[in-house]
């Protein structure tokens, strides 16, 4: 971890038990009230969480960069905002930022050697919005290199450990963010989701995470992997927290050509709505094969809880689901091969120390700067876009993408919300799938289709499977149905406590 200025601050007491007892499980709303009523200052709150990062990060490797001075400077600014009565609900609250969002003055690596020396000269759209709200950046979280991975094992900075079981993966690519929230090193975090990279780690770490409708959250300054699929979103303990975060993150950005122009929404507005008459679609394809027995039990129990809350379930069909992985692994690498061509050692980022000429510099910089998974996807992408294969693969995949979107449209004619498992199994062991990329890719089997269709999807904790590892319930909504999805999740969290459970060793 890059630690900048991790000294002792006279006003800070890294008293973990005190934090554990009072604020560890506090919601963003509760923390906001504590700050507004002057029970605690942002400097104190930030100091407590920084202390927690300092104590726990060596075990979990959730953060790549922490800069105490910069975080505390933001906390001082937030305290001034609170004192002047200009506070926002998130003013003064520490948020962990995935290291894919360019952050001015901070090392922004995207989990790669290629950007291991890149200090961003500007803020991403999402970071600007958090800064304007007075939130505090508590640090940059670890991630799969260029967001390519499902286990956080492709990071140049080493794997992140799952706080529920340090021998297992936290999921990826937003594994550092999921771990930071699950281990209570930050009250909330940002993530990005290209094929499930918010929802799968949220499920495996027992937290809540939402990928909004494509185009709702600005992609400006978010380092691109696959531009037609990437979407930023929040990760936190509960649906209510996600709604508050989404209120900050969502909004139009003229600098992002894929950003949607829509009237602002208040995502908290429907949280309290009863679920009577809600129609939940259960895709028959999700409940046939691929799901392990322990995940199936937890998901069935959660659906039973929804029936008790007044919802009714209907069977729907998503016949092209099985095509989503092959379609994704043609389209995403094709876009990646184009997006990653900018990392050439010329203007910024890693450059090979020795080379003969310009061509040699390109080759060596890219060969040395990118890890194995990134290279694999660039090569696949270049191949499917090459002459003679473009029609056979890329165009074909685009046609199938359309069919997948049509499946969802037909399903939503019969129901309001679709539910199923987020992942086929609970968290797998570190190293278990590293040598088999196809097995690794299959861990996103339930999440990818929503990215291909541009639909919103979220994962919420729904219990535990084998070895006491968390299980996630996947909630898919129609376009722009985020407020409804958050309501559906919040009502479940009112009658269950999965979302406030935390690993035993952290409760001491």
Secondary structure, 3 states (H helix, E strand, C coil): CEEECCCCCCCCCCCHHHHHHHCCCCCHHHHHHHHHCCCCCHHHHHHHHHHHHHHHHHHHCCEEEEEHHHHHHHHHHHHHHHHCCCCCCCCCCEEEEECCECCCCCECCCCCHHHCCCECCCCCHHHHHHHHHCCEEEEEECCCHHHCCCCCCCCCCCCCEECCEEEEECCCCCHHHHHHHHCCCCCEEEEEECCCCCHHHHHHHCCEEEECCCCCECCCCECCCCCCCCEEEEEECCHHHHHHHHHHHECCCCCCCCCCCCCCCCCCCCCCCCCCCCEEEEEHHHHCCCCCHHHHHHHHHHHHHHHHCCCEEEEECCCCHHHHHHHHHHHHHHHHHHHHHHCCCCCCCCCCCCCCCHHHHHHHHHHHHCCHHHHHHHHHHHHHCCCCCHHHHHHHHHHHHHHHHHHHHHHHCCCCEEEEECCCCCCCECCCCCCCHHHHHHHHCCCHHHHHHCCCEEEEEEEECHHHCEEEEEEEECCCCHHHHHHHHHHHHHHCCHHHCCCHHHHC
